[in-house]
């Protein structure tokens, strides 16, 4: 489950997200009917003279568009106010894997864009489809991508472009433990039995945290580091939701989460329980990107939509409603939001080239270690 969707269903809705900061996040209404898990938004479209009639079909995760006040709903409303082409969202239950399988089986791709790819996703796409192109060269058709942060350029072939990013960090309860501050501190007796992490094979933040440890300890040292975490009683759960549930329930005072955690928990009472720890003054960047399917028959409209997503106004609203950080250097966040959406002093991440050929080996070796303990 996506983090934003979980917090909304858990009763911490984005519409009233900043209490202490007095920043009210507006609800976005959208024409048509939007549902989740493979359902679509309804509506008509006039098309263009060079492309067939029909909506622009965007595959993504359900919390991107499934409720009012989401980034997808805001984009749909703003886009359709100025364009004839309507937006139709779908949320494939198997995510990008559904389209990998379709391409492997030479089945048609019934979407124009995929929103929500991260770097490991793209590596898996290419390793699963070595002789087939799932995405085309989207960046060649964009005119509004010059301000994307250089650190978020994830694809050497320019097929995808970042539209926001999150930073993986520990969140800790300062009424229970001190800020660990470094990776090595988490191995100390003081932090025994305090850390909640996620499965790197089934969780985006879990994988990002694993990659962060590899980035810091190296390929020859990360398993030793994780052996130390296991000896210090780290608890690894399947995904972010159960780990964060355990944290909120007070089962453990540190959880691998996001540096924007205080956007939700910023009241005077809540803040001490939701402090951000930038280990080694870092945070692991996990950019979300959008790609255009090579089979799309609405390539021009798809590129125009992505250019719209990269405008300053759209960037600010997508980041705010997704509880993330803009992908561009020029977008400005509301003052209250920016106060609680923390960014690390030193963002780190692995590039596509560094992950290619290594990702499966790293995660499988990690899984074997965890399973044996």
C-alpha positions as CSV (number, residue, x, y, z in Angstrom):
1,X,0.0,0.0,0.0
2,X,1.2,3.5,-0.8
3,X,2.0,5.6,2.3
4,X,-0.3,8.5,1.4
5,X,-3.3,6.2,1.0
6,X,-2.6,4.4,4.2
7,X,-2.4,7.6,6.3
8,X,-5.6,8.9,4.7
9,X,-7.5,5.7,5.5
10,X,-6.0,5.6,9.0
11,X,-7.7,8.9,9.7
12,X,-4.9,11.4,9.0
13,X,-6.4,12.9,5.9
14,X,-4.4,15.2,3.7
15,X,-7.2,17.7,3.6
16,X,-6.4,18.8,7.2
17,X,-2.9,17.7,7.2
18,X,-1.0,20.6,8.9
19,X,-2.5,21.5,12.2
20,X,0.3,23.4,14.0
21,X,1.4,25.1,10.7
22,X,-2.1,26.2,9.9
23,X,-1.7,25.2,6.3
24,X,-4.9,23.8,4.9
25,X,-4.5,21.5,1.9
26,X,-7.3,22.1,-0.5
27,X,-9.5,19.3,-1.8
28,X,-9.4,18.8,-5.6
29,X,-12.7,18.1,-7.3
30,X,-12.7,16.3,-10.6
31,X,-15.2,15.8,-13.3
32,X,-16.2,12.3,-14.1
33,X,-16.1,9.3,-11.8
34,X,-12.8,7.9,-10.5
35,X,-12.4,4.5,-8.8
36,X,-9.4,2.4,-7.9
37,X,-7.9,-1.0,-8.6
38,X,-8.2,-1.1,-12.3
39,X,-11.3,1.1,-12.6
40,X,-11.2,4.3,-14.8
41,X,-12.5,7.8,-14.9
42,X,-15.3,8.3,-17.3
43,X,-15.8,11.1,-19.8
44,X,-15.6,12.1,-23.4
45,X,-12.8,13.5,-25.5
46,X,-12.6,15.2,-28.9
47,X,-9.0,14.1,-29.7
48,X,-6.8,15.9,-32.2
49,X,-6.4,15.9,-35.9
50,X,-3.1,13.9,-35.7
51,X,-4.1,11.4,-33.1
52,X,-7.2,9.1,-32.6
53,X,-10.1,10.1,-30.5
54,X,-10.2,8.9,-26.9
55,X,-8.9,9.8,-23.5
56,X,-5.2,10.0,-22.4
57,X,-4.8,6.7,-20.5
58,X,-2.6,6.9,-17.5
59,X,-1.7,3.8,-15.4
60,X,-0.5,4.5,-11.9
61,X,-1.0,3.5,-8.3
62,X,-4.5,3.9,-6.8
63,X,-3.7,6.5,-4.1
64,X,-2.4,8.9,-6.8
65,X,-5.9,9.5,-8.0
66,X,-8.4,7.4,-6.1
67,X,-9.7,10.0,-3.7
68,X,-10.5,13.7,-3.7
69,X,-7.5,15.8,-2.7
70,X,-5.0,13.6,-4.5
71,X,-2.4,14.8,-7.0
72,X,-4.0,12.8,-9.8
73,X,-7.4,14.5,-9.3
74,X,-5.8,17.9,-9.2
75,X,-3.9,17.3,-12.4
76,X,-7.1,15.9,-14.1
77,X,-9.2,18.9,-13.2
78,X,-6.5,21.5,-14.2
79,X,-5.7,19.7,-17.5
80,X,-9.3,19.2,-18.6
81,X,-10.1,22.8,-17.9
82,X,-7.7,23.8,-20.7
83,X,-7.7,20.8,-23.1
84,X,-10.2,18.8,-25.1
85,X,-8.6,15.5,-24.2
86,X,-9.8,13.9,-21.0
87,X,-7.7,11.9,-18.5
88,X,-8.5,8.3,-17.8
89,X,-6.6,6.7,-14.8
90,X,-6.2,3.0,-14.2
91,X,-4.6,1.3,-11.2
92,X,-3.3,-2.2,-12.3
93,X,-3.2,-4.4,-9.3
94,X,0.2,-5.8,-10.3
95,X,1.7,-2.4,-11.1
96,X,4.4,-2.2,-13.7
97,X,4.7,-6.0,-13.7
98,X,1.4,-6.2,-15.5
99,X,2.8,-4.3,-18.5
100,X,6.1,-6.3,-18.4
101,X,4.0,-9.5,-18.7
102,X,1.9,-8.0,-21.5
103,X,5.0,-7.0,-23.5
104,X,6.6,-10.5,-22.9
105,X,3.4,-12.1,-24.3
106,X,3.1,-9.5,-27.1
107,X,-0.3,-8.4,-25.8
108,X,-1.4,-4.8,-26.5
109,X,-0.6,-2.1,-23.9
110,X,-3.9,-0.3,-23.1
111,X,-2.2,2.8,-21.6
112,X,-0.2,5.8,-22.8
113,X,1.7,6.8,-19.7
114,X,2.9,5.0,-16.5
115,X,3.2,7.3,-13.4
116,X,5.1,6.0,-10.4
117,X,8.3,4.3,-11.7
118,X,11.4,4.4,-9.5
119,X,14.9,3.5,-10.5
120,X,14.8,-0.1,-9.4
121,X,11.5,-0.5,-11.4
122,X,13.1,0.7,-14.6
123,X,16.1,-1.7,-14.0
124,X,13.7,-4.6,-13.7
125,X,11.8,-3.5,-16.8
126,X,14.9,-3.6,-18.9
127,X,16.2,-6.8,-17.4
128,X,12.9,-8.5,-18.0
129,X,12.6,-7.2,-21.5
130,X,16.1,-7.2,-23.0
131,X,14.9,-7.3,-26.6
132,X,11.7,-5.2,-26.3
133,X,11.0,-1.6,-25.7
134,X,8.3,-1.0,-23.1
135,X,8.9,2.8,-23.1
136,X,10.0,5.2,-25.8
137,X,12.1,8.3,-25.8
138,X,9.7,10.6,-24.0
139,X,12.4,13.2,-23.1
140,X,13.0,14.0,-26.8
141,X,9.5,15.4,-27.0
142,X,9.5,17.5,-23.8
143,X,10.1,21.2,-23.7
144,X,9.6,21.8,-20.0
145,X,12.1,19.4,-18.4
146,X,15.2,21.6,-18.2
147,X,14.6,22.4,-14.5
148,X,14.4,18.8,-13.3
149,X,17.0,18.4,-10.6
150,X,20.2,16.7,-11.9
151,X,20.2,14.3,-9.0
152,X,16.9,12.9,-10.1
153,X,17.9,12.1,-13.6
154,X,17.6,8.3,-13.4
155,X,17.5,7.0,-17.0
156,X,20.5,7.1,-19.3
157,X,18.2,6.5,-22.2
158,X,15.9,9.5,-21.4
159,X,12.7,7.5,-21.4
160,X,11.4,8.7,-18.1
161,X,11.4,12.0,-16.2
162,X,11.0,12.6,-12.4
163,X,7.9,14.4,-11.2
164,X,8.5,14.3,-7.5
165,X,10.8,12.6,-4.9
166,X,10.7,11.3,-1.4
167,X,13.6,10.8,1.0
168,X,13.8,7.7,3.0
169,X,14.9,8.3,6.6
170,X,14.3,6.9,10.1
171,X,11.6,8.6,12.0
172,X,12.0,8.4,15.8
173,X,10.1,9.1,19.0
174,X,12.4,11.6,20.9
175,X,10.5,11.0,24.1
176,X,11.8,7.4,24.1
177,X,15.2,7.5,22.3
178,X,17.8,10.0,21.2
179,X,18.5,10.7,17.5
180,X,20.8,7.9,16.4
181,X,22.5,10.3,13.9
182,X,24.7,7.6,12.3
183,X,24.3,4.2,10.8
184,X,26.8,2.8,13.3
185,X,24.8,4.1,16.2
186,X,22.0,1.7,15.3
187,X,24.3,-1.1,16.2
188,X,24.9,0.1,19.7
189,X,23.3,-1.4,22.8
190,X,21.3,1.8,23.3
191,X,19.3,1.0,20.2
192,X,18.8,-2.7,20.7
193,X,15.2,-3.6,19.8
194,X,14.3,-0.1,18.7
195,X,14.3,-0.2,14.8
196,X,11.4,-1.2,12.5
197,X,12.3,-1.8,8.9
198,X,10.6,-3.3,5.8
199,X,11.2,-6.2,3.5
200,X,13.4,-5.0,0.6
201,X,11.8,-7.4,-1.7
202,X,8.2,-6.2,-1.2
203,X,8.5,-2.6,0.0
204,X,9.7,0.6,-1.7
205,X,11.0,2.2,1.5
206,X,12.4,-1.2,2.6
207,X,14.4,-1.5,-0.6
208,X,15.5,2.1,-0.5
209,X,16.8,1.6,3.1
210,X,18.7,-1.5,2.0
211,X,20.2,0.4,-0.9
212,X,21.2,3.2,1.4
213,X,23.1,0.8,3.6
214,X,24.8,-0.6,0.6
215,X,25.7,2.9,-0.5
216,X,27.3,3.6,2.9
217,X,28.8,0.3,3.7
218,X,29.7,-0.9,0.2
219,X,29.0,-4.2,-1.5
220,X,31.6,-5.9,0.7
221,X,30.3,-4.6,3.9
222,X,26.5,-4.2,3.8
223,X,25.7,-7.8,4.8
224,X,28.0,-7.5,7.8
225,X,26.1,-4.3,8.7
226,X,22.8,-6.0,8.4
227,X,24.1,-8.9,10.5
228,X,24.8,-6.3,13.2
229,X,21.3,-4.9,12.8
230,X,19.8,-8.4,13.2
231,X,21.9,-9.1,16.2
232,X,20.7,-5.8,17.6
233,X,17.1,-7.1,17.1
234,X,15.9,-5.0,14.1
235,X,12.4,-6.1,13.2
236,X,11.7,-6.5,9.5
237,X,8.0,-6.3,8.4
238,X,6.5,-6.9,5.0
239,X,5.7,-3.3,4.1
240,X,5.6,0.3,5.3
241,X,2.0,0.0,6.6
242,X,2.5,-2.7,9.3
243,X,5.9,-1.2,10.3
244,X,4.3,2.3,10.7
245,X,1.3,0.8,12.6
246,X,3.8,-0.8,15.0
247,X,5.5,2.5,15.4
248,X,2.3,4.4,16.1
249,X,1.3,1.8,18.6
250,X,4.5,2.4,20.5
251,X,5.9,-1.1,19.9
252,X,9.2,0.4,18.8
253,X,10.5,4.0,18.8
254,X,12.2,4.1,15.4
255,X,10.8,3.3,11.9
256,X,12.1,3.5,8.4
257,X,9.8,6.1,6.8
258,X,10.0,9.4,5.0
259,X,11.5,12.8,5.7
260,X,8.1,14.4,5.1
261,X,6.6,12.7,8.1
262,X,6.0,15.9,10.0
263,X,3.6,17.1,7.3
264,X,1.1,14.8,8.9
265,X,2.3,15.1,12.5
266,X,3.2,18.6,13.4
267,X,1.2,19.6,16.4
268,X,3.0,20.6,19.6
269,X,1.9,17.3,21.0
270,X,2.8,15.1,18.0
271,X,6.2,16.6,16.9
272,X,8.3,15.1,19.7
273,X,7.1,11.6,18.6
274,X,7.9,12.2,14.9
275,X,11.4,13.5,14.6
276,X,13.5,12.9,11.5
277,X,16.9,11.3,11.6
278,X,19.2,12.1,8.7
279,X,21.7,9.3,9.3
280,X,25.3,10.5,8.5
281,X,23.5,13.8,7.4
282,X,21.9,12.0,4.5
283,X,18.6,10.8,3.2
284,X,18.0,8.2,0.4
285,X,16.3,9.8,-2.6
286,X,13.6,7.7,-4.2
287,X,12.3,9.7,-7.2
288,X,9.0,8.9,-8.8
289,X,9.1,9.1,-12.6
290,X,6.7,9.0,-15.5
291,X,7.3,7.1,-18.7
292,X,5.5,6.9,-22.1
293,X,4.6,3.5,-23.4
294,X,6.2,2.7,-26.8
295,X,2.8,1.4,-28.0
296,X,1.0,4.7,-27.3
297,X,-1.0,6.1,-30.2
298,X,-1.2,9.4,-28.3
299,X,2.5,10.2,-28.0
300,X,2.1,13.9,-28.7
301,X,-0.7,14.4,-26.1
302,X,1.2,12.3,-23.6
303,X,4.3,14.5,-23.9
304,X,2.2,17.6,-23.6
305,X,0.6,16.3,-20.4
306,X,4.1,15.5,-18.9
307,X,5.2,19.1,-19.8
308,X,2.2,20.3,-17.9
309,X,3.1,18.2,-14.9
310,X,6.5,19.8,-14.9
311,X,5.2,23.4,-14.7
312,X,5.9,25.2,-11.4
313,X,2.3,25.3,-10.3
314,X,1.7,21.6,-11.0
315,X,5.0,20.6,-9.4
316,X,4.1,22.5,-6.2
317,X,0.6,20.9,-6.1
318,X,1.7,17.3,-7.0
319,X,4.4,17.4,-4.3
320,X,2.0,18.9,-1.7
321,X,-0.8,16.4,-2.4
322,X,1.5,13.5,-2.7
323,X,3.4,14.6,0.5
324,X,6.7,14.6,-1.4
325,X,9.3,17.1,-2.7
326,X,9.1,18.7,-6.2
327,X,11.4,17.3,-8.9
328,X,12.3,20.7,-10.3
329,X,14.5,23.4,-9.0
330,X,12.0,26.2,-9.7
331,X,8.8,25.0,-7.9
332,X,8.0,26.7,-4.6
333,X,6.1,25.0,-1.8
334,X,3.7,26.8,0.6
335,X,5.6,28.1,3.6
336,X,3.8,26.0,6.1
337,X,4.3,22.8,4.1
338,X,8.0,23.5,3.4
339,X,8.6,23.9,7.1
340,X,7.7,20.3,7.7
341,X,8.7,18.7,4.5
342,X,12.3,18.1,5.5
343,X,15.1,17.6,2.9
344,X,18.4,15.9,3.9
345,X,21.7,17.9,3.9
346,X,23.1,15.4,1.5
347,X,20.7,13.4,-0.7
348,X,22.2,10.1,-1.9
349,X,20.9,7.4,-4.3
350,X,22.1,4.8,-6.7
351,X,22.0,5.5,-10.4
352,X,20.4,3.2,-13.0
353,X,23.9,2.2,-14.1
354,X,24.9,1.2,-10.6
355,X,21.8,-0.8,-10.0
356,X,21.8,-2.6,-13.4
357,X,23.1,-6.1,-13.1
358,X,23.4,-5.8,-9.3
359,X,19.9,-5.2,-7.9
360,X,18.7,-8.8,-7.8
361,X,21.9,-10.1,-6.3
362,X,21.9,-7.5,-3.6
363,X,18.3,-8.1,-2.6
364,X,18.5,-11.9,-2.8
365,X,21.6,-12.0,-0.6
366,X,19.9,-9.7,1.9
367,X,16.8,-11.9,1.9
368,X,18.8,-15.0,2.5
369,X,20.6,-13.3,5.5
370,X,17.3,-12.1,7.0
371,X,15.6,-15.5,6.5
372,X,18.5,-17.3,8.2
373,X,18.2,-15.2,11.4
